[in-house]
Amino acid sequence: MNRAIRIGLIAEGEAELGASIPYIKPEDGGKVIERDREGALYTIIRREINNLGLPDCDFVQRHPSISESRVFKRRVGHSILDPKYLAQVIIAWKPEEVDMILIVVDADDKLQQR
């Protein structure tokens, strides 16, 4: 029996979060995000994975970073292209919690500056 692929998703802004997940609760870190709380990007990724013939997937909530765990802080305001921030986010999952980490960067008018 195949189990669902466990994915950690890193993306900019509300695309990653969905409107209903603006904060990381420490107790939710490492747990599968309920499908009814996922953002639109999750649906698109799941559809593409299914179209490839791969087993279904689950998205895993990351643990709060050190700075986020000190205060009840929104998960927005950082560029995922900042190497220091990206490193903090990637290590926020334990290796046994995810099979892959997917990073999604959107094209915008500041792309030339990056």
N, C-alpha and C positions, 0 to 999 in steps of 0.2 A: 504494500500500500504506500502510495506516495503522499507525503505531507506537503502542506503549503510552503512555498518559499518564504522565508522571513526577510523582509527588506527594511532597512533603515533609510529614510528619505531625508535628504538635505536639499532645500530649495529656498529661494528668496521670497520673503513676504507671505501674504495670505495663501498663496498657492500651496505651500507646504502644510500650513496649519489647518486650513478650513476655518470657517467663521466660528466654529464652536470650540476650538482648541487654542485659545490665545495664551494660555499659561501651561507650564509643565508642573504637574504635581509630583513631588518626589516619589510618592507611592505608586505612580503610574509608570515610572521608568522601567523599561524592559518588558512591558506588557504589550500585547497586541491591541491596536487601536480598533475600537468597534467600528464596523462599516458605516453605521448611520452617523458617525462623527467625523468621517473622512472628508477631505476637501476634493474638489473636482480633479486635481492632478492625480490623486490616488486612483480614481476611476479610469482615467486615460491610461495610466501605467498598467493597471490590472488588465485592461482590454488588450493592450499590446502584448503582454506576457501570454495571455490566453491565445491570441492569434498566432503566436510562435509555437503553440502546441505544448507549452510548459505547464506544469501543474499550477493551480491557483496560488495566490500569494496573500500574505498577511503583512501589514505594516506595523512595525514595532516602534513604540514611543521611546525616545531617547531619555536618558537620565539628565537632570538639570546640570549645567556646567557649574563650576565653583562659584562664579559671580552670580549666577541665577539662583543658586541654592541659598545664598545669604539673604536675599530679599525675594518677595513674591513679584517677579518681574516678567513683563511680556517678552516673548521670544522674537522680537523684531528689532530692527535698527542696526544690524550688523551686515556687512557684505560677506557673503560666503566665499568671495574671492580673496578675502584677507587671509593670508596663510596662518596667522596665529589663531584667528577665530575658527577657521576650518579645522585646524588640528584639535582644538578644544571640543568641537562638536563631534568629530569622528571618534575620539576616545570616550565619548559619553555612552557608547554602547559597549557591553561586554561581548567578547567574541562568541560566546555560546548563545547569545540572544538573537543574532542576525546571521543570515547566510551571505548577504551582500549589502553594501551601502551604495545608494544611488544618489548622485549629485546632479541637480537640474539647475541650469543657469539660463535665464531668459535673455533674449536680445532686447536691448533698449537703446535709447539715444546716447547713452554714455559709454557704449561698447568700445569706441575708439580710445577713450581715456584709460580703459582697463588694459 
